Amino acid sequence: MARVLIIGAGGVGSVVAHKCAQNPEVFTEIMLASRTVSKCDAIAASIKERTGRIIETARVNADDVPELVALIKRYKPVMVINVALPYQDLTIMDACLEAGVHYMDTANYEPLDVAKFEYKWQWAYQQKFKDAGLMALLGSGFDPGVTNVFAAYAQKHLFDEIHVLDIIDCNAGDHGQPFATNFNPEINIREVTAKGRYWERGEWVETDPLSWSMTYDFPDGIGPKKCFLMYHEELESLVQNLKGIRRARFWMTFSENYLNHLKVLGNVGMTGIEPVEFQGQQIVPIQFLGKLLPDPASLGPLTKGKTCIGCVMKGVKDGKEKSAYIYNICDHEACYAEVGSQAISYTTGVPAMIGAMMMVTGKWMQPGVWNMEQLDPDPFMEQLNLRGLPWVVQE
Ligand code: NDP
């Protein structure tokens, strides 16, 4: 049915490629392209071994629009699945417009020199995509992504109005390393060390990084864990699209060990994003740190335990107050057995494949730039249950 081009051969790109290959009725031809072609080739070899399917690979610099356009025009996919880094979102969107193909990603654009992620840069493409008759789907990972769809499902089926939303992301897995990040270290540390921000009665309230915490008792044997308030990009679109929302917050669990390492690294300047001169060379401390830390993809065989990510919501239905919790539990070892990756890459890569599936099968296809909660949650929720990320609703 559809020929797709996946860009980015990291932890997430590997899962997207494996999951697309597992779905041959929809994804008939697949190309995986990235900066380092040997990583694409290693993923292609794993796919051949696990599914028997052959996918194409290519080298591309996704910062370079003409190079991207040339690759897209040569391969002729119907859409590009962007799972490179957030810095490449705009160049890939530009290339998709120029080559006339649809676009999807899992993280919003972030300029390299400012640790600030916002949708404004990508929302500015709305008219261009509409005029070209093309679709851009933003943030089809887990959070953003599935969390937006959970909220849309709750708004459609469980509530007349959602007043309070708490998105809670718990990684109760253990990789046994002194310090490592579960996805791209640079993006992860920029996100975690940024100021916290939440929505309350029509405005954003800012908090110091990791200064607010609560303990939440997670289901499925995970138990109580300390969670920290952070800003997360899906809040920006959800507060615009959820009817009657009064407060929206995002929480993530971190171990004491992770926080101690982060504090020391921050204190000595290793998480900085400003270049410093060292022996005649410009070095960005966080990029150097990223090189020293374990590659997130290498954590796959080491990580044990589960993740639990979901939305806790309070609101009204038929004039009565009610609350609901929608969540998914994912097991690191089961993910590794299936596709050779840990659960953080898996919980991002599976929704990326489903988002692409929603587009190419026509269920979600419409011109313009869209966030996940603006589209019908039902077919996406159905696929989550079928493709490895089953969900639970507790009312
Ligand atoms: P990785 O760092 O593991 O992988 C990124 C890949 O992109 C690498 O293969 C890298 O190439 C490639 N890349 C980087 N720059 C370029 C470029 N200029 N041209 C071509 N390829 C490039 O990251 P992850 O797989 O962990 O994350 C991928 C994306 O998923 C990120 O945007 C991240 O923010 C997002 N994400 C979203 C989540 C969600 O729930 N929504 C959760 C987790 C991640 P090379 O191998 O040469 O370095």
Residues whose N, C-alpha, C, O or C-beta is under 5 A from the ligand:
A	BS01	NDP	G8 A9 G10 G11 V12 G13 S34 R35 T36 K39 V60 N61 A62 D63 V83 A84 L85 P86 T106 A107 G141 F142 D143 P144 G145 F183 N184 I187 I344 T348
